[in-house]
């Protein structure tokens, strides 16, 4: 090694050590701890149960604990629950989880859990477990491959034994009728070469029988689908997840960001005493009313609006609720900077979680003052003695109008809208306090109601249609969210996951806490019925996935937060969100949805089913070739001691059905019919009854026709005038040629196993057409120009036409075969013992299918 190379290697090693050291330093957070009444600075790794840790805005909660003391302490728990709503902590809700951030206020916590014993630690421990499970398709493919391999070995062994017995007992004849091996007269070398030739035939049969093209077909169709799925906004991290998604029987979807847009938006408004469109009609109100409303929105907020001078995109910051209201204000004509410059803030009363309102006192002019309030609609309404009409006049709040406002608020709440009311009262100059404003209490009664708005995280466009498509395809969509049950239920009804009449049914809607506290047996019994789970913790989602898998479901899970990682890791298919998803979530997932849209999840299901269908097409095609080739060679070998298809010809057939067949059938694009079938689940056999029917029809036809030509071909083909050896070679070449054309034509049939029109969309698959054309050209070259290498003879035009005609018969035969009914019960089950066939929960193991 040169000195330069050694120097570079040493530098690289030092850099890797430095990088590792930096990562360790990054994780080694220093926190303040109160021990023995003293404030100390300690490493996060040195925290122990019983420590008291002070918290302030911007801090990360270093361990699990209980709030001892706090003032307006608000925690962002999105890293654990996935919900963007800030959670206020007090004596009624004192529990703090490690990994969350302090969004507002300050306080102190008592550490109750550290390391692996925290919620975060248990979640990370679940991620580190490697289940090592095979995908449903891998299990099926292993079974099919083993079966074909065993049958091929047994047939090859039987052929070897029969041919050797015939050969060494003198029953194997040459084309001219003489005996190939005669004890005592045949030389040792000649006898040995004959035995080797027979062994070659047996080995070739094994090569043809063993489905070595199956892994190639699977890899090709997975790779092709993965490349195409990128266009549909899905990044596949693990190839096997493509086909597994096609077998999915249920999807456990997160609400925020997947089914909804993860953007709080004003969707309803009750302004000027009547319900109106918040965007179209709100801006048409009286100017004085609009100005007053915009003034309250711009000044009574903790958020900000940044409008770049270069005309770039406007940035709105603040809590989700504040951002929604500020965005609405911009839509109805608010100029944030201008409005704030027209009045000065005298006093602010921040939003209080107990009073659920926040206020601000403004000086509009030398003699005019306004107090604006914003908060929970039902509480603010109780403080209003009047309301503002659309023409700017102040109307008294009588009982009828109060009931009308109350009903509008209740209607919004039923629709899971977060109701926020705006109210104000004028402040006379003589009421302005002369003492310190910090000690002044803003008037909170005798207010004038400006209006009420309903805010929600709206469903994504197209989600309802996507959920309906899943339902048609037999895939049950379940919502698992950290939001409250009422909101989750309303969103589920809006998305089409839940019917309005089923929303009140207990088994369909459940809280995570209730599910968590059930026994394991009870959880497993109710898991199938759950459609919506609200207030779920990361462990609840994980428990649901485990129960569904034990019930035989193939489970897909979507998620974006770190809290979703254990469920994504446990599920058969984990789907993380590419935009809002955390790095931990993406690393735990199999597929990343690049646009965070549930409709893209449905496209993944479609492609997954296409993968499964393409593999089935290839297996049907390959098994037909296997069965026909094996039976023809075995019957010919046992009866005459020779085979019509020699080793080189069988290898060429093997190339057609394995490599070229895999290329042709693995690249079939998905069709709409795929989403009209029920999912195959975990127990459905790979080779269906429809495939067995098609296989037997084509194989029986090929075996019957080609064996007739094998045994009586010289007479049928009128080769009596040819020499015995040349006639035999022409007959065998014709049988080989007809057999190959049978496979070429049957390749079209394999494209559409269940449809009568096998040519539908064939011209759109250019690779398929190219492979069929190339196979045909190579077959012609082999017969006509490479006869010496392949031991074939040239055929005249009549025999070529007859070969093509024999192959073409497979098309009308396949069409007629589609009219033959097949039983619903899988063919494989007839060969199993009843006790093996019907175990506990068999119907459930089928993924809920009847």
C-alpha positions in Angstrom: 0.0 0.0 0.0 1.4 3.4 -0.9 1.9 6.2 1.7 -0.8 8.3 0.0 -3.4 5.5 0.3 -2.4 4.9 3.9 -2.7 8.6 4.7 -6.2 8.7 3.1 -7.3 5.6 5.0 -6.1 7.0 8.3 -7.8 10.4 7.6 -11.1 8.6 6.8 -10.8 6.5 10.0 -10.2 9.6 12.1 -13.2 11.4 10.4 -15.5 8.5 11.1 -14.4 8.5 14.8 -15.0 12.3 14.9 -18.4 11.8 13.3 -19.3 9.1 15.8 -18.1 11.3 18.7 -20.3 14.2 17.4 -23.3 12.0 17.3 -22.7 10.9 20.8 -22.3 14.6 21.9 -25.5 15.4 20.1 -27.5 12.8 22.1 -25.7 13.7 25.3 -28.1 16.6 26.2 -27.3 18.6 29.4 -30.4 19.3 31.6 -31.0 21.1 34.9 -31.8 18.9 37.8 -32.9 19.8 41.4 -31.3 17.4 43.8 -31.2 18.1 47.6 -32.6 21.6 47.0 -29.7 22.5 44.7 -29.8 23.2 40.9 -27.3 21.0 39.1 -26.5 20.4 35.4 -26.4 16.7 34.6 -26.3 14.6 31.5 -29.7 13.2 30.2 -28.1 9.8 30.6 -27.6 10.4 34.4 -31.2 11.1 35.2 -32.8 8.8 37.8 -36.3 8.2 39.0 -37.1 10.8 41.7 -35.1 13.7 40.1 -37.0 17.0 39.8 -36.4 18.7 36.5 -37.4 22.3 35.8 -39.0 23.0 32.3 -39.3 26.1 30.2 -40.3 27.1 26.7 -38.1 25.3 24.1 -37.0 22.5 26.4 -37.4 18.9 25.5 -38.9 16.7 28.2 -35.9 14.4 29.1 -37.9 11.6 30.7 -41.3 10.4 31.7 -42.7 12.2 34.7 -45.5 14.0 36.6 -46.0 17.7 36.7 -45.4 19.0 40.2 -45.8 22.7 39.6 -46.6 24.7 36.4 -47.8 28.0 35.1 -49.6 27.8 31.7 -47.4 24.8 30.8 -48.2 23.6 27.2 -46.6 20.6 25.6 -46.2 19.7 21.9 -46.8 16.0 22.0 -46.9 15.6 18.2 -43.7 13.4 18.3 -45.6 10.8 20.4 -49.2 11.2 19.4 -48.9 12.5 15.9 -51.5 15.3 16.6 -50.4 18.9 16.1 -52.7 20.2 18.9 -50.8 21.7 21.8 -51.8 20.0 25.1 -52.1 22.1 28.3 -50.7 20.4 31.5 -52.1 20.9 34.9 -53.3 18.9 38.0 -56.0 17.2 35.8 -53.5 16.2 33.1 -50.1 16.0 34.8 -48.4 13.2 32.8 -45.4 14.2 30.7 -43.7 12.0 28.1 -40.1 12.1 27.1 -39.2 13.4 23.7 -42.0 16.0 23.7 -41.3 19.8 23.6 -42.4 22.6 25.9 -44.5 25.0 23.7 -45.5 27.5 26.4 -45.2 28.3 30.1 -42.9 26.8 32.6 -43.0 24.3 35.5 -41.2 21.4 37.2 -41.6 17.6 36.8 -40.9 14.6 39.0 -39.1 11.9 36.9 -40.9 8.6 37.1 -39.3 6.7 34.2 -36.0 6.8 32.4 -34.3 4.9 29.5 -36.1 1.8 28.3 -38.9 2.3 30.9 -40.2 5.5 29.2 -42.8 5.5 26.4 -40.1 6.6 24.0 -37.8 3.8 25.2 -40.4 1.1 24.8 -41.2 2.4 21.3 -37.5 2.2 20.3 -37.3 -1.3 21.8 -40.2 -2.4 19.6 -38.4 -1.0 16.5 -35.2 -3.0 17.2 -37.1 -6.3 17.2 -36.6 -8.3 13.9 -39.6 -10.5 13.3 -38.0 -12.2 10.3 -41.4 -13.1 8.9 -41.7 -14.1 5.2 -44.2 -12.2 3.1 -47.4 -14.1 2.1 -46.2 -14.4 -1.5 -42.8 -15.8 -0.4 -44.5 -18.5 1.6 -46.7 -19.4 -1.4 -43.8 -19.3 -3.9 -41.7 -21.5 -1.6 -44.5 -24.1 -1.6 -45.0 -24.0 -5.4 -41.2 -24.2 -6.1 -40.7 -27.1 -3.7 -43.7 -29.0 -5.2 -42.5 -28.5 -8.7 -38.9 -29.4 -7.8 -39.9 -32.6 -6.0 -42.2 -33.7 -8.8 -39.4 -32.9 -11.3 -36.8 -34.9 -9.4 -39.2 -37.9 -9.0 -40.1 -37.9 -12.7 -36.4 -37.5 -13.7 -35.4 -40.3 -11.3 -38.2 -42.6 -12.7 -37.1 -41.8 -16.3 -33.5 -42.5 -15.5 -34.3 -45.9 -13.9 -36.7 -46.9 -16.7 -34.3 -45.9 -19.5 -31.3 -47.6 -17.8 -33.3 -50.8 -17.3 -34.4 -50.8 -20.9 -30.9 -49.9 -22.2 -29.0 -52.5 -20.2 -31.6 -55.3 -20.8 -31.4 -54.7 -24.6 -34.9 -53.3 -25.1 -33.7 -49.9 -26.4 -33.6 -49.8 -30.2 -31.8 -47.6 -32.7 -33.8 -45.8 -35.4 -32.9 -48.7 -37.8 -34.3 -51.2 -35.4 -31.0 -52.6 -34.1 -30.4 -52.9 -30.3 -28.4 -50.1 -28.7 -26.8 -52.2 -26.0 -26.3 -55.9 -26.0 -24.4 -57.5 -23.2 -21.2 -59.3 -24.3 -21.1 -57.7 -27.7 -21.2 -54.0 -27.1 -18.0 -52.3 -26.0 -17.5 -50.8 -22.6 -17.0 -47.4 -24.0 -20.1 -47.6 -26.2 -22.2 -48.8 -23.2 -20.8 -46.1 -20.9 -21.6 -43.4 -23.5 -25.1 -44.6 -23.8 -25.6 -44.6 -20.1 -24.3 -41.0 -19.9 -26.7 -40.0 -22.7 -29.6 -41.3 -20.6 -28.3 -39.5 -17.5 -28.1 -36.3 -19.6 -31.8 -36.7 -20.5 -32.7 -37.1 -16.8 -30.7 -34.1 -15.8 -32.3 -32.0 -18.6 -35.8 -33.0 -17.3 -34.8 -31.8 -13.8 -33.5 -28.5 -15.3 -36.8 -28.0 -17.2 -38.9 -29.0 -14.1 -37.1 -26.9 -11.5 -38.6 -23.3 -11.7 -35.4 -21.4 -11.7 -37.2 -18.7 -13.7 -39.6 -18.0 -10.8 -37.2 -15.8 -8.8 -36.4 -14.0 -12.0 -40.1 -13.4 -12.8 -40.7 -12.1 -9.2 -37.7 -9.8 -9.3 -38.6 -8.5 -12.7 -42.2 -7.7 -11.9 -41.2 -6.1 -8.6 -38.5 -4.0 -10.2 -40.8 -2.9 -13.0 -43.6 -2.1 -10.6 -41.2 -0.2 -8.3 -40.1 2.0 -11.1 -43.7 2.7 -12.2 -44.9 3.4 -8.6 -42.5 6.3 -8.4 -44.7 8.1 -10.9 -47.6 7.5 -8.6 -45.8 9.2 -5.7 -44.7 6.0 -3.9 -41.1 5.2 -3.1 -40.5 1.5 -2.5 -37.8 0.8 0.1 -38.3 -3.0 0.2 -39.1 -4.8 -3.0 -41.2 -7.5 -1.3 -43.6 -4.9 0.0 -45.0 -4.4 -3.5 -46.6 -7.8 -3.7 -47.5 -7.8 0.0 -49.6 -4.7 -0.5 -51.6 -6.5 -3.1 -52.5 -9.1 -0.5 -53.6 -6.5 2.1 -56.9 -7.1 3.7 -57.0 -4.1 5.9 -55.3 -0.6 6.1 -54.9 1.1 9.5 -54.7 4.7 8.5 -53.6 7.7 10.5 -56.0 10.7 10.4 -53.9 13.8 10.4 -52.0 14.4 7.2 -53.1 11.2 5.5 -56.8 11.3 5.4 -56.8 15.1 6.2 -54.7 17.9 4.9 -52.9 18.5 8.2 -53.8 22.2 7.9 -56.5 23.7 10.1 -58.9 25.7 8.0 -61.9 27.9 8.6 -64.8 26.0 6.9 -67.9 27.6 8.4 -68.9 31.0 9.6 -71.9 32.6 11.4 -71.4 36.3 10.9 -73.9 39.2 11.2 -76.5 36.9 12.8 -76.6 34.4 9.9 -74.7 31.5 8.5 -72.6 32.4 5.4 -69.8 31.2 3.3 -66.6 32.2 5.2 -64.8 33.2 2.0 -67.4 34.5 -0.4 -70.0 36.2 1.8 -67.8 37.3 4.7 -66.0 39.9 2.6 -69.4 41.4 1.4 -70.5 42.5 4.9 -70.6 46.1 5.9 -67.2 47.8 5.9 -67.4 48.7 9.6 -68.2 45.1 10.6 -65.4 43.7 8.4 -62.9 46.3 9.7 -63.8 45.4 13.3 -63.5 41.7 12.6 -60.1 42.1 10.8 -58.9 44.3 13.7 -59.7 41.6 16.2 -58.0 38.9 14.0 -54.8 40.8 13.5 -54.3 42.2 17.0 -55.7 39.5 19.2 -53.3 36.7 18.1 -50.0 35.1 19.1 -49.3 34.3 15.4 -47.7 36.4 12.8 -48.0 37.1 9.0 -44.8 37.7 7.0 -45.3 39.1 3.5 -41.9 39.4 1.6 -41.3 42.6 -0.2 -40.2 40.7 -3.3 -43.7 39.3 -3.8 -42.8 35.8 -2.5 -45.2 33.5 -0.7 -46.8 34.8 2.4 -45.8 33.0 5.6 -48.2 32.5 8.4 -46.9 31.2 11.8 -48.4 30.3 15.1 -50.5 27.5 16.5 -52.7 25.5 14.1 -55.8 27.5 15.2 -54.0 30.8 15.0 -52.7 30.0 11.5 -56.2 29.0 10.3 -57.8 32.3 11.6 -55.0 34.4 10.2 -55.2 32.7 6.8 -58.9 33.3 6.7 -58.3 36.9 7.6 -56.0 37.3 4.6 -58.6 35.7 2.4 -61.2 38.3 3.4 -58.9 41.2 2.8 -56.8 41.7 5.9 -53.5 43.6 5.5 -51.8 42.3 8.6 -49.0 44.9 8.8 -51.3 47.8 8.0 -54.0 46.8 10.5 -51.5 46.5 13.3 -50.0 49.9 12.5 -53.4 51.6 12.9 -53.9 50.8 16.6 -51.6 50.3 19.6 -51.9 47.5 22.1 -52.5 48.8 25.6 -52.9 45.4 27.4 -52.9 41.7 26.5 -54.6 38.9 28.5 -53.1 35.7 27.1 -55.3 32.7 26.3 -56.1 30.8 29.5 -56.9 27.1 29.4 -59.3 27.5 32.3 -61.2 30.5 31.0 -60.6 29.4 27.4 -60.4 32.9 26.1 -57.8 35.6 25.3 -58.2 39.4 25.1 -56.5 42.5 24.0 -57.1 46.2 24.7 -56.4 48.6 21.8 -56.2 52.3 21.4 -57.6 53.1 18.0 -57.5 56.9 18.3 -57.1 59.5 21.0 -60.7 59.0 22.2 -61.6 55.5 20.9 -60.6 52.2 22.5 -61.6 48.6 21.7 -61.4 45.4 23.7 -61.3 42.3 21.6 -62.0 38.8 22.9 -61.5 35.5 21.1 -62.1 32.0 22.6 -64.4 29.0 23.0 -67.7 29.9 21.3 -70.1 28.6 23.9 -68.3 30.4 26.8 -67.9 33.7 25.0 -71.5 33.6 23.9 -72.6 33.6 27.5 -70.8 36.9 28.1 -72.4 38.7 25.1 -75.4 41.0 25.7 -75.6 42.1 22.1 -74.6 41.1 18.6 -73.4 42.9 15.4 -75.5 42.6 12.3 -74.3 42.7 8.7 -75.2 46.4 8.4 -73.1 47.4 11.4 -75.9 48.0 13.8 -75.7 46.6 17.4 -78.7 44.4 18.2 -79.7 43.1 21.7 -79.1 39.5 22.5 -82.6 38.3 23.3 -83.4 34.6 24.2 -84.4 33.8 20.6 -81.2 35.0 19.1 -79.2 33.4 21.8 -80.8 30.1 21.1 -80.1 30.6 17.4 -76.4 31.2 18.0 -76.3 28.3 20.4 -77.8 26.0 17.8 -75.3 27.1 15.2 -72.4 26.3 17.6 -73.9 22.9 18.5 -74.3 22.1 14.8 -70.6 22.9 14.2 -69.6 20.8 17.2 -71.5 17.8 15.8 -69.5 18.2 12.6 -66.4 18.0 14.7 -65.5 21.7 14.1 -63.5 23.6 16.6 -65.8 26.7 17.3 -64.1 30.0 17.9 -66.1 33.2 18.7 -65.1 36.8 18.2 -66.5 39.5 20.5 -65.6 43.1 21.4 -66.8 46.0 23.5 -66.0 49.7 23.1 -63.9 51.2 25.9 -64.6 54.8 26.8 -61.6 57.0 27.4 -62.7 57.8 30.9 -62.5 54.1 31.7 -58.8 53.9 30.7 -56.9 53.0 33.9 -54.4 55.5 35.3 -52.6 52.9 37.3 -50.4 50.2 35.9 -52.1 48.4 33.0 -50.6 45.1 34.1 -52.9 45.1 37.1 -56.0 46.1 35.1 -58.6 43.4 34.4 -60.2 43.7 31.0 -64.0 43.8 31.0 -65.2 40.3 30.2 -69.0 40.8 30.3 -71.5 42.9 28.4 -69.7 42.1 25.1 -71.0 42.4 21.5 -70.7 39.2 19.5 -69.1 39.7 16.0 -69.4 36.1 14.8 -68.5 32.5 15.2 -66.2 30.4 12.9 -65.8 26.6 12.6 -62.3 25.3 12.1 -61.2 21.8 11.1 -58.6 19.9 9.4 -60.5 19.1 6.1 -60.3 15.8 4.3 -58.1 15.6 1.4 -59.8 15.8 -2.0 -60.4 12.3 -3.4 -60.1 10.5 -0.1 -63.8 9.5 -0.1 -63.5 7.9 -3.5 -60.3 6.2 -2.6 -61.9 4.7 0.5 -64.9 3.6 -1.6 -62.5 1.9 -4.0 -60.8 0.1 -1.2 -64.2 -1.1 0.0 -65.1 -2.4 -3.4 -61.7 -4.2 -3.5 -62.5 -5.9 -0.2 -59.9 -3.9 1.8 -61.2 -2.5 5.0 -59.9 0.9 6.0 -59.6 1.7 9.7 -58.8 5.0 11.3 -56.4 5.0 14.2 -55.7 8.5 15.6 -54.7 10.3 18.7 -57.5 12.8 18.3 -60.7 12.5 20.4 -63.3 10.0 19.5 -65.9 12.7 18.5 -63.6 14.3 16.0 -62.3 11.0 14.7 -65.9 9.7 14.2 -67.0 12.8 12.3 -63.9 12.7 10.0 -64.5 8.9 9.4 -68.0 9.6 8.4 -66.9 12.4 6.0 -64.2 10.2 4.5 -66.6 7.3 4.0 -64.8 5.0 6.4 -67.8 4.9 8.7 -71.5 5.0 7.9 -73.5 7.6 9.9 -75.7 4.9 11.2 -72.7 2.8 12.4 -71.1 5.8 14.1 -73.0 5.2 17.4 -72.2 1.5 17.4 -69.7 0.6 20.2 -67.7 -2.1 18.5 -67.1 0.1 15.5 -65.8 3.1 17.5 -63.5 2.6 20.5 -61.1 4.6 22.6 -57.5 3.4 22.8 -57.6 3.2 26.6 -60.6 0.9 26.5 -58.9 -1.4 23.9 -55.7 -1.3 25.9 -57.3 -2.4 29.2 -59.1 -5.5 27.6 -57.7 -9.0 28.0 -55.7 -10.4 25.0 -58.6 -12.7 24.1 -61.2 -9.9 24.2 -58.9 -7.6 22.1 -58.6 -10.3 19.5 -62.3 -10.9 19.4 -63.2 -7.2 18.9 -60.3 -6.3 16.6 -62.1 -7.2 13.4 -65.1 -5.0 14.3 -63.1 -1.8 15.1 -63.3 0.8 12.4 -62.3 3.9 14.3 -59.9 4.1 17.3 -59.6 7.5 19.0 -57.2 8.7 21.7 -54.8 5.9 20.8 -51.3 5.7 22.1 -48.4 4.2 20.1 -48.9 1.0 22.0 -52.6 0.8 21.2 -51.9 1.0 17.5 -49.3 -1.7 17.9 -51.7 -4.0 19.8 -54.4 -3.5 17.1 -51.9 -4.5 14.4 -50.8 -7.6 16.3 -54.4 -8.7 16.9 -55.4 -8.2 13.2 -52.3 -10.3 12.1 -53.3 -13.1 14.5 -56.7 -13.0 13.0 -55.1 -13.8 9.6 -55.2 -10.3 8.1 -52.5 -8.9 5.9 -52.1 -5.5 7.6 -50.9 -2.2 6.1 -50.3 0.8 8.4 -49.8 4.4 7.5 -48.2 7.0 9.7 -46.1 10.1 9.9 -45.0 10.6 13.5 -42.3 8.9 15.4 -45.0 7.3 17.6 -46.2 5.4 14.5 -42.9 3.7 14.0 -43.6 0.5 16.1 -46.8 -0.2 14.3 -45.2 0.4 10.9 -42.4 -2.0 11.9 -44.8 -4.7 13.1 -47.2 -4.4 10.1 -46.9 -6.5 7.0 -46.6 -3.2 5.0 -45.5 0.0 6.7 -46.4 3.2 4.7 -44.8 6.4 5.9 -45.5 10.0 4.8 -42.7 11.6 2.7 -43.6 15.2 3.5 -44.7 15.2 7.1 -43.0 11.9 8.2 -40.1 11.8 10.6 -36.9 10.1 9.8 -37.6 7.4 12.3 -40.9 6.7 10.6 -39.4 6.5 7.2 -36.7 4.1 8.3 -39.3 1.9 9.9 -41.5 1.8 6.7 -41.5 -0.3 3.6 -43.0 2.3 1.3 -42.8 6.1 1.5 -45.9 8.0 0.2 -44.2 11.0 -1.3 -47.3 13.3 -1.4 -48.8 12.2 2.0 -52.1 11.4 0.2 -54.3 8.4 0.9 -55.2 8.2 -2.8 -51.6 7.2 -3.4 -51.9 4.4 -0.9 -54.8 3.0 -3.0 -52.5 3.2 -6.1 -49.9 1.1 -4.2 -52.6 -1.5 -3.6 -53.4 -1.5 -7.3 -49.8 -2.0 -8.2 -49.4 -4.7 -5.5 -52.2 -6.7 -7.0 -50.7 -6.3 -10.4 -47.5 -7.8 -9.1 -49.3 -10.7 -7.7 -51.4 -11.2 -10.9 -48.3 -11.1 -13.1 -46.6 -13.7 -11.0 -49.7 -15.9 -11.3 -49.7 -15.5 -15.1 -46.1 -16.6 -15.3 -46.7 -19.6 -13.0 -49.7 -20.7 -15.1 -47.6 -20.4 -18.3 -44.6 -22.2 -16.7 -46.6 -25.0 -15.2 -48.3 -25.7 -18.6 -44.9 -26.0 -20.2 -43.6 -28.2 -17.4 -46.5 -30.6 -17.4 -46.6 -30.9 -21.2 -42.8 -31.4 -21.5 -42.5 -33.8 -18.7 -45.5 -36.0 -19.7 -44.4 -36.1 -23.4 -40.8 -37.1 -22.5 -41.8 -39.6 -19.8 -44.4 -41.4 -22.0 -42.0 -41.4 -25.0 -39.1 -42.6 -22.8 -41.0 -45.4 -21.1 -42.6 -46.7 -24.3 -39.8 -46.4 -26.8 -36.7 -45.7 -24.8 -36.1 -42.4 -26.5 -37.4 -38.8 -26.1 -38.7 -36.5 -28.9 -37.3 -33.4 -27.2 -33.5 -33.7 -26.8 -31.4 -31.9 -24.2 -30.6 -28.8 -26.3 -34.2 -28.4 -27.4 -35.4 -28.7 -23.8 -33.0 -26.1 -22.7 -34.3 -23.8 -25.4 -37.9 -24.4 -24.2 -36.6 -23.7 -20.7 -35.2 -20.4 -21.9 -38.6 -19.5 -23.5 -40.7 -20.2 -20.5 -38.2 -18.9 -17.9 -36.3 -15.9 -19.0 -38.3 -14.6 -22.0 -41.6 -15.7 -20.4 -40.7 -13.8 -17.2 -39.8 -10.7 -19.2 -43.0 -10.8 -21.2 -45.5 -11.5 -18.5 -43.9 -9.7 -15.6 -44.3 -6.3 -17.3 -48.1 -6.4 -17.8 -49.5 -3.0 -16.6 -52.3 -3.0 -13.9 -56.0 -2.9 -15.0 -59.1 -1.6 -13.3 -60.4 -5.1 -12.9 -57.8 -5.7 -10.2 -59.6 -3.4 -7.8 -62.9 -5.3 -8.3 -61.5 -8.5 -6.7 -61.3 -9.4 -3.1 -57.9 -9.5 -1.6 -56.1 -12.9 -1.5 -55.2 -12.5 2.1 -52.7 -14.8 3.8 -54.2 -18.3 3.1 -55.4 -18.1 -0.4 -53.5 -20.5 -2.7 -51.2 -19.1 -5.3 -52.5 -21.4 -8.0 -56.2 -20.8 -8.2 -58.9 -23.1 -9.6 -59.1 -20.9 -12.7 -55.4 -21.4 -13.3 -55.7 -25.2 -12.8 -58.5 -25.3 -15.4 -56.5 -23.3 -18.0 -53.4 -25.3 -17.3 -55.1 -28.7 -17.7 -56.9 -27.7 -20.9 -53.8 -26.5 -22.6 -51.5 -29.2 -21.3 -53.9 -32.0 -22.2 -54.2 -30.6 -25.7 -50.5 -30.3 -26.2 -49.8 -33.8 -24.7 -52.5 -35.4 -26.8 -51.6 -33.8 -30.2 -47.8 -34.1 -29.8 -47.8 -37.7 -28.6 -49.9 -38.7 -31.6 -47.3 -37.1 -33.9 -44.5 -38.6 -31.9 -45.8 -42.2 -32.2 -47.5 -42.0 -35.7 -45.9 -38.9 -37.1 -44.1 -40.5 -40.0 -47.4 -41.8 -41.4 -49.4 -38.6 -40.7 -46.6 -36.4 -42.1 -46.1 -38.8 -45.1 -42.5 -39.4 -44.5 -42.4 -43.1 -45.6 -40.3 -42.2 -48.6 -37.6 -40.7 -46.5 -34.8 -42.7 -44.9 -35.6 -44.1 -41.5 -33.0 -41.8 -39.7 -34.0 -38.7 -41.7 -37.7 -39.3 -41.2 -37.2 -39.7 -37.5 -35.3 -36.4 -37.3 -38.0 -34.5 -39.3 -40.7 -36.0 -37.1 -38.9 -35.0 -33.9 -38.1 -31.5 -35.3 -41.8 -31.1 -36.2 -42.9 -32.2 -32.7 -40.4 -29.7 -31.2 -41.5 -26.9 -33.5 -45.2 -27.5 -32.8 -44.4 -27.6 -29.1 -42.6 -24.2 -29.2 -45.4 -22.6 -31.1 -47.9 -24.0 -28.6 -46.0 -22.0 -25.9 -45.8 -18.9 -28.0 -49.6 -18.8 -28.6 -50.3 -19.9 -25.1 -48.3 -16.9 -23.8 -51.2 -14.7 -25.0 -53.6 -16.9 -23.1 -51.5 -16.5 -19.9 -52.0 -12.7 -20.1 -55.7 -12.9 -19.3 -56.4 -16.0 -17.2 -60.0 -15.0 -16.5 -61.0 -12.9 -19.5 -62.2 -14.3 -22.8 -60.5 -11.6 -24.9 -56.8 -12.4 -24.4 -55.8 -9.7 -27.0 -57.2 -6.8 -24.9 -54.4 -4.2 -24.5 -51.7 -6.5 -26.0 -50.4 -3.8 -28.4 -49.8 -1.4 -25.4 -47.3 -3.8 -24.0 -44.4 -3.3 -26.4 -42.0 -5.5 -24.5 -44.4 -8.4 -24.7 -44.8 -8.0 -28.5 -41.1 -7.7 -28.9 -40.4 -10.9 -27.0 -43.0 -12.9 -28.8 -41.5 -11.6 -32.1 -38.0 -12.3 -31.1 -38.9 -15.9 -29.9 -40.5 -16.6 -33.3 -37.5 -15.3 -35.3 -35.1 -17.3 -33.1 -37.2 -20.4 -33.6 -37.1 -20.0 -37.4 -33.3 -19.5 -37.3 -32.8 -22.5 -35.1 -34.7 -24.9 -37.4 -33.6 -23.6 -40.7 -30.0 -22.5 -40.1 -28.7 -24.1 -36.9 -29.8 -27.7 -37.4 -26.3 -29.1 -36.9 -26.0 -27.6 -33.4 -29.6 -28.3 -32.3 -29.8 -31.7 -34.1 -32.8 -30.6 -36.1 -33.9 -30.9 -39.7 -35.2 -28.2 -42.1 -39.0 -28.2 -42.5 -41.0 -27.5 -45.6 -43.6 -24.8 -45.7 -46.5 -27.2 -45.2 -44.9 -28.5 -41.9 -44.3 -24.9 -40.8 -47.9 -24.0 -41.4 -49.1 -27.1 -39.6 -46.8 -26.3 -36.6 -48.3 -22.8 -36.4 -51.8 -24.1 -36.9 -51.4 -26.6 -34.0 -50.2 -23.7 -31.8 -53.0 -21.4 -32.9 -55.6 -23.9 -31.8 -54.8 -22.9 -28.2 -56.6 -19.6 -28.7 -60.1 -20.9 -29.5 -59.4 -23.7 -27.0 -58.7 -21.1 -24.3 -61.8 -19.1 -25.2 -64.1 -22.2 -24.9 -62.4 -23.2 -21.7 -63.5 -20.0 -20.0 -67.0 -21.3 -20.1 -66.1 -24.3 -18.0 -67.2 -23.5 -14.4 -64.7 -24.0 -11.6 -65.5 -24.8 -7.9 -65.1 -22.0 -5.3 -63.3 -24.3 -2.9 -59.5 -24.4 -3.7 -58.4 -27.6 -5.4 -55.5 -28.0 -3.0 -58.0 -28.3 -0.1 -59.4 -31.6 -1.5 -56.0 -33.2 -0.8 -55.8 -32.2 2.8 -57.3 -33.9 5.8 -60.4 -32.4 7.2 -58.9 -31.7 10.6 -56.0 -29.9 8.9 -58.3 -28.0 6.7 -60.6 -26.6 9.3 -58.8 -25.2 12.3 -60.0 -22.4 14.7 -60.9 -19.1 13.1 -60.4 -20.5 9.6 -62.8 -17.9 8.2 -61.0 -15.2 10.0 -57.7 -16.5 8.7 -59.0 -15.8 5.2 -59.0 -12.2 6.1 -62.7 -12.0 6.8 -63.6 -13.4 3.4 -66.6 -15.7 3.1 
